[in-house]
């Protein structure tokens, strides 16, 4: 199953949004006690027991505008 489809099936957004999250480096996969950063949305993933998916949330600073 493609990584973007896994995120989509778990409700992380549309396929396009999920592909963007992956391509921007916001997705980590943990398998066999190793954490791997994924950046290929079309990568085929063999989902099995013990497999974990993490999203890295990077918040950007908000700039205040003068009124």
C-alpha positions in Angstrom: 0.0 0.0 0.0 1.3 3.5 -0.8 2.3 5.7 2.1 0.0 8.5 1.0 -2.9 6.0 0.9 -2.2 4.9 4.4 -2.3 8.5 5.7 -5.5 9.1 3.7 -7.2 6.0 5.1 -6.3 7.2 8.7 -8.0 10.6 8.1 -5.0 12.8 7.9 -6.5 14.7 4.9 -7.0 14.4 1.2 -4.5 12.3 -0.8 -2.9 15.6 -2.1 -2.5 16.9 1.5 -1.1 13.6 2.7 1.4 13.5 -0.3 2.5 17.0 0.7 3.1 16.1 4.3 5.2 13.2 3.2 7.2 15.2 0.6 7.9 17.9 3.1 9.4 15.4 5.6 6.7 15.4 8.2 6.3 11.6 8.3 8.3 9.1 10.3 7.9 5.4 10.2 9.0 3.1 13.0 9.7 -0.5 12.1 12.0 -3.0 13.8 12.8 -0.4 16.4 14.2 2.0 13.7 12.8 5.4 13.0 12.9 6.4 9.3 12.0 9.7 7.8 10.0 9.2 4.6 9.8 11.7 1.7 8.4 9.5 -1.1 4.6 9.6 -1.1 4.4 6.7 -3.6 6.6 4.4 -1.5 5.0 1.0 -1.0 4.8 0.1 2.6 4.3 -3.4 4.0 2.0 -2.8 7.0 2.4 -5.3 9.8 2.0 -5.6 13.5 4.4 -3.4 15.5 4.6 -0.8 12.7 4.0 2.8 13.7 3.5 6.0 11.9 4.3 9.5 13.3 3.7 12.9 12.0 6.1 15.7 12.8 4.3 19.0 13.4 6.4 22.0 12.7 4.7 25.2 13.7 5.8 28.3 11.9 6.0 31.6 13.8 3.1 33.9 13.3 3.9 37.5 12.4 1.7 40.1 13.9 0.4 42.8 11.5 0.1 46.4 12.5 -3.5 47.7 12.5 
